[in-house]
């Protein structure tokens, strides 16, 4: 049995990798620097995250029963520290702020690679986009020449 580690993305917020298991399931290993946001979206499958190090503030819109309608009044804000879990049900928008540098592992429950999707939640996603100079507010792309120097 072979476990694969693949680089997924790297920017000045941090970096992420995909752990691919022999049965084609995956977990994401994510490093984020203090002060940066991640997320601003929901997933089609439930997700559990284990915070390995650091501290975060997490916002999410909790779904009402079986209704697919989002109600911003159902926003829950929590703070988590190393060793704690965060759980997002399918289609629950979530946003995470690094209060300290952190490492976490995300796992989409009962999903193989390619069996889940991500949908941006604009009230949160715009906050992610606007944390960088040179970000096009209509797209999730950064302009390379505006990237801060290391």
N, C-alpha and C positions, 0 to 999 in steps of 0.2 A: 504494500500500500504506500502510495506517495502523496504527500501534502505539498501543494504548490503555493508559493508566495509571489504575487504579481503586483507591481506598482500600478496604482490607479490614477492618482493625480498629485501634483505638487504645486503649491503657490506660496505666497508669503504668509498665509494663515497657518500653514503646516503641510502635512502630507498624509496620504492614505494608501493602504495596500489591501489586496484581496487575498484571503486565505481560501484556497480551493481544496475541498475535501475529495477523497476518491469517489464518492457517490454524486459528485457534481453539485454539492451544496457549497455555500460560501459564507464567510464571515468577513466583515471589513474591520481592519485595524486602522484607527485614525488618531493622528497627533494634531493638536491645535494649540497655537500660541495664545497666551493671555491677551484678552481684549477683543478677540475676533469671534464672529458669529459663524455658525454652521446651520444648515438645514433651511427652514423656510418653505417646507414642502410636506407632503404626506406620501405614504406608500400604499400599494394595493394589498400588501400582506402585513400582518402584525409584526412588530419589531421589538426586540429587547436589546438594551445596551447595558454593558457593564463598564462603569467608570473605573479604570485601573489606577490612575493617578490624578491628582489635581482636584479642582472644584469647578462646578458649572452652575449657571442659572438656566432653567429650562422653561419655556412657554409652550403650551399646547392648547388646542381647542378640543375639548372632550365632546365626543359625539353623544347625542341624545337618543338613547334606546336604539331602535332600528332605523331611525330617520336618517336619510342621506344628507339632510340639510345642515349646514354649519351655522352655529349661533355664536358669534364672537363674545356674547355674554357668558359663555361657558369656558372662558379662558382660565387655565390653572397655571400658576407660576410656582416652581419649586427650586430649591437649591440642593445639589447633591455633591457628595465628597467621595474620594477613593473608596472602592469596595461596595458602593451602592448601585442599584439597578434603576433604569428608566424604562418604562413600558409604553409603547405607542400602539394603539389598536389600528387596524387597517383604516386608511382614509382620515386619520387624525393629524392635522397639520401640527408641526412642531418646529421649534427654533431653540438653539443652544448657544449661550454666551460663555466663553472661557473666562472664568474669574481668576484662574491660574492656568499655566500650561497644563494640558491634560492628554492622556492616552485613554482611548476606549475601544471596546469591541462591539460592533453592531451585528446582530443576526436576525435575518428575516425568517420568522418561524414557518416551518414546513414549506420552504420554497427552494427550488433548485435554481441555478443560474438561468436567467432569462424568463423566469416565471413570475416576476413582479415588476411593477412600474412605479415611477415617481411622478407626482404632480405638484407643481409649484403652487403655493398659497400666497398670492400677491401681497396681502398686508404684511406678511412676514418676509417674503423673498426680497421685497424692495429694500428692507433693512440690510440684508446680506449684501446686495449689490452696491448700496451706497456707502459701505464701509471702506471702499477703495477709491483712490483717485483714478480717473481714466476708465471707469466702468460705464458701459452703455446701460442706461437705466431700463432699456427695453429688452436687453439680452443678457444672458449669463456668461458674458465673455469679458476678459480684461484686455486692455490695450498694452501690449508687451513693453513699449517704450516708457510707460508710466509706472512700471513695477519698481518698488523701492529697492535701493541697492542693499546687498547683504552686508 
